[in-house]
């Protein structure tokens, strides 16, 4: 049985390939039409260098001039010497177009339902099972959706992990006069068909080796729902997982029952909703997310932080980390923007 391997690139696109047992990663990519850079094929020149971000692998030979001990400790690898031992994800710091492969898949999907989960948020449920095999994406990535009867496309994070049924969810902010927002409010009906392009994005769950802090602003929660689904499927990740979820008003909070369920399904998981403009009835955390970080606790051991939401929130958290001097933190971030092609 072959391993399912994701190859992600600096332009945010991802290619999926099957790698046979014992097959070199480079050979598997070439066999499937993906021309990763190569030169010596002997583990010496370093031309095919990448980084394993999830999964197990081994390397036949790596010259110390190509990758030093520090590089190897950071899971850097050479495709010409790498044999994967599980499903895995690898990152290459180059544009996918240099590999001469079309990394985007365009598929059709049918609307199953639109669920209005708060005054400002809806969940679009789609069924993409009619177009063939299982869709492949990494939890945290996104798709571009074409709004029916328009030439407009909008990008949204998957709010679920890949599944055999190809049932998809997207957590969508309802803007006062957005093209997708108006469609969801006024015209969207079960059975309608739309097109998607996927997978996109370099924001996805990496190999989990340290405690995780997930920081979501508004519908930035969507990407984390996919990641948490993945962890829940495994029963946990062997590390503590904490989610801070910030919104403007307590009425904007959504998917709270789902988040509560992760406490039962993911070992050592907890989430903290934070409301910046709470109603008098709100008894939880108030203000902005960085105000509730415990510097002494976060200084106790290295951790990985995933950060997804509006640019002001992302910058505020980055500034807090810089001021706190937590130098061993690995930070992965994604900003949501309000523009024609941006994620919302």
PELIN-V371873 format. One record per pair of residues at least 4 apart in sequence whose ideal C-beta (glycine too) atoms are under 6 Angstrom apart, sorted by sequence separation. I is the first residue (numbers start at 1). J is the second residue. If there is no record, write none. Layout:
# PELIN-V371873
I;J
I;J
This chain:
# PELIN-V371873
9;13
19;23
23;27
40;44
62;66
67;71
84;88
94;98
117;121
137;141
182;186
183;187
184;188
216;220
224;228
248;252
255;259
262;266
278;282
287;291
309;313
23;28
29;34
40;45
52;57
62;67
67;72
71;76
77;82
147;152
183;188
216;221
247;252
321;326
337;342
8;14
39;45
116;122
117;123
175;181
231;237
247;253
263;269
29;36
96;103
128;135
146;153
174;181
262;269
275;282
285;292
307;314
336;343
6;14
7;15
39;47
114;122
115;123
216;224
278;286
336;344
19;28
38;47
67;76
144;153
145;154
160;169
6;16
26;36
37;47
38;48
114;124
159;169
214;224
307;317
17;28
37;48
144;155
159;170
273;284
274;285
275;286
5;17
17;29
36;48
113;125
159;171
259;271
276;288
112;125
142;155
272;285
5;19
142;156
156;170
17;32
112;127
142;157
274;289
2;18
3;19
62;78
156;172
2;19
109;126
110;127
2;20
43;61
59;77
15;34
43;62
44;63
62;81
109;128
314;333
43;63
46;66
61;81
253;273
60;81
107;128
314;335
26;48
44;66
59;81
139;161
205;227
52;75
59;82
108;131
51;75
107;131
221;245
305;329
311;335
51;76
52;77
57;82
58;83
137;162
250;275
154;180
245;271
290;316
302;328
304;330
305;331
306;332
307;333
308;334
310;336
50;77
57;84
152;179
290;317
57;85
211;239
240;268
241;269
242;270
243;271
244;272
245;273
246;274
247;275
248;276
249;277
250;278
298;326
49;78
56;85
208;237
211;240
212;241
213;242
214;243
215;244
216;245
217;246
218;247
248;277
250;279
295;324
48;78
56;86
232;262
236;266
290;320
48;79
55;86
135;166
208;239
236;267
48;80
55;87
147;179
250;282
55;88
147;180
232;265
54;88
228;262
232;266
43;78
54;89
231;266
53;89
129;165
147;183
129;166
43;81
52;90
53;91
128;166
41;80
50;90
51;91
127;167
128;168
50;91
50;92
126;168
36;79
246;289
125;169
148;192
244;289
123;169
124;170
148;194
173;219
123;171
124;172
146;194
171;219
146;195
122;172
145;196
171;222
122;174
26;79
143;196
144;197
25;79
26;80
120;174
143;198
25;82
141;199
142;200
142;201
141;201
137;198
122;184
137;199
140;203
141;204
159;222
35;99
140;204
19;84
34;99
35;100
140;205
157;222
161;226
138;204
139;205
157;223
159;225
160;226
34;101
33;101
158;226
161;229
160;229
161;230
114;184
114;188
215;289
5;84
111;190
3;84
111;192
4;87
5;88
6;89
7;90
8;91
9;92
10;93
13;96
110;193
140;223
3;87
10;94
11;95
11;96
108;193
109;194
223;308
15;101
140;226
9;96
108;195
109;196
139;226
140;227
15;103
139;227
220;308
107;196
220;309
13;103
213;303
106;197
139;230
218;309
210;302
211;303
212;304
213;305
214;306
215;307
216;308
217;309
104;197
105;198
210;303
216;309
217;310
210;304
217;313
215;317
220;336
16;136
203;334
6;138
119;251
120;252
118;251
121;254
118;252
118;254
117;254
54;206
53;206
54;207
53;207
173;344
14;199
12;200
155;343
12;201
12;202
8;202
142;343
